[in-house]
Amino acid sequence: MPICDKKPKRINEIPLLLLAGKGGVGKTSVAASLAFALSGAGIPEFSTTIHTASNNNTKSEKSLPDEEYTDVGRMEGKLKQNKRVLLAQMNAPAGLGSILDMDEPSETERPWRTNSNLWSVNLDPSSCLASFGTLRMKKGNIIESLLQKAFSDRFMTAVPGIRSLALMGRLWFYTQERLPEGEPRFHTIIGETAGLGHIDRLLGQPTKILSILPPSVLKRDLEEIVAMLQDPDRVGIVLVTTPESIAVKETIELKSRLEEMNHRIALLVINNVIENTAFTNPIVLKLLKNSPSLCKQSFLIEETRFLKKRQALQRKMISKLKESFDVSIIEFPHIPTVSLKPKEISFLASKLESCWSKH
């Protein structure tokens, strides 16, 4: 049976979700929102109740240790999905810690705990390759030298596709981890890809490399990775875009490429949608506060006209996306703030709950 003919699972039932989209469309905020929605992390007290520093600063000193279980969400009675979720970013300049005002550890493969059900990790391809050798190969004189990160960096430069394979291998490894009682360590892994073409390489390179490998431990693992990627019940693709012409064009092109590779899209998120024409930019409103009433009125009229035009263009782009995609589509509203924090992410997470609550 072709992959695209299978009845799709609900997005909250898929173990590995890969987020893709061009740079600047807000993949990190969407990934964090999805993580909040699935783990139940989006509670009002999140930024202050969970693991704040003893000196009353807003930034916490360290992540929650893995062996602890501080079920704040359950005590508040607000956990809905209650899944153990890992948000895995790939060479991201700023991780989940920047949203939560938490210091991130220096390790690049070991997930750190942000609350009872949510972990985060920022993956580096070279470290992922080295850790694979540590896990799968017996160490010896030659292997010891091969596993050094400096060698991994040079090896990845020389061998095309190894970076993508190392990252996907690490994501696959997280799906295989089990707790002592046999349950998955993580119910859902959310992988935030680095750019528009990154998803193509993550999905395509394992198959290409598998075709040239001789029988080995690596080949056996790679066969399992390819089998996982070809199963839409195990891997779901979430596309993120904005309702702007270039982003929409590239998103539709990406959809076509993914379909040619026989991969199905689980969800489309349209980010930064203007929902009304009321002028709500707090910075400009503050500047206008001391302005003459005539200037204020004139400015707001012009701004409203601009927003109406932009809103009309956005609705046109959204209609184009809806014509091109036969999947669940979620619209994230424009939030006038410099950086999103737990309050805003929790609001966006509530939008995502319709992905599974309507089924």
RANORUR-V660649 format. One record per residue. SS is DSSP state (helix for helix, strand for strand, loop for the rest). Layout:
ss-><SS,SS>
//
This chain:
ss-><loop,loop,helix,helix,helix,loop,loop,loop,loop,loop,helix,helix,helix,loop,loop,strand,strand,strand,strand,strand,loop,loop,loop,loop,loop,loop,helix,helix,helix,helix,helix,helix,helix,helix,helix,helix,helix,helix,helix,loop,loop,loop,loop,loop,loop,helix,helix,helix,helix,loop,loop,loop,loop,loop,loop,loop,loop,loop,loop,strand,loop,loop,loop,strand,loop,loop,loop,loop,loop,loop,loop,helix,helix,helix,helix,helix,loop,loop,loop,loop,loop,loop,loop,loop,strand,strand,strand,strand,strand,strand,loop,loop,loop,loop,loop,helix,helix,helix,helix,helix,loop,strand,loop,loop,loop,loop,loop,loop,loop,loop,loop,strand,strand,loop,loop,loop,loop,strand,strand,strand,strand,strand,strand,loop,helix,helix,helix,helix,helix,helix,helix,helix,helix,helix,helix,helix,loop,loop,loop,loop,helix,helix,helix,helix,helix,helix,loop,loop,helix,helix,helix,helix,helix,helix,helix,helix,helix,helix,loop,loop,loop,helix,helix,helix,helix,helix,helix,helix,helix,helix,helix,helix,helix,helix,helix,helix,loop,strand,loop,loop,loop,loop,loop,strand,loop,loop,loop,strand,strand,strand,strand,strand,loop,loop,loop,loop,loop,helix,helix,helix,helix,helix,helix,helix,helix,helix,helix,helix,helix,helix,loop,loop,loop,loop,loop,loop,helix,helix,helix,helix,helix,helix,helix,helix,helix,helix,helix,helix,helix,loop,loop,loop,loop,loop,strand,strand,strand,strand,strand,strand,strand,strand,loop,loop,helix,helix,helix,helix,helix,helix,helix,helix,helix,helix,helix,helix,helix,helix,helix,helix,loop,loop,loop,loop,strand,strand,strand,strand,strand,strand,strand,strand,strand,loop,loop,loop,loop,loop,loop,loop,loop,helix,helix,helix,helix,helix,helix,helix,loop,loop,loop,loop,helix,helix,helix,helix,helix,helix,helix,helix,helix,helix,helix,helix,helix,helix,helix,helix,helix,helix,helix,helix,helix,helix,helix,helix,helix,helix,helix,helix,helix,helix,helix,helix,loop,loop,loop,strand,strand,strand,strand,strand,strand,loop,loop,loop,loop,loop,loop,loop,loop,helix,helix,helix,helix,helix,helix,helix,helix,helix,helix,helix,loop,helix,helix,helix,helix,loop,loop>
//
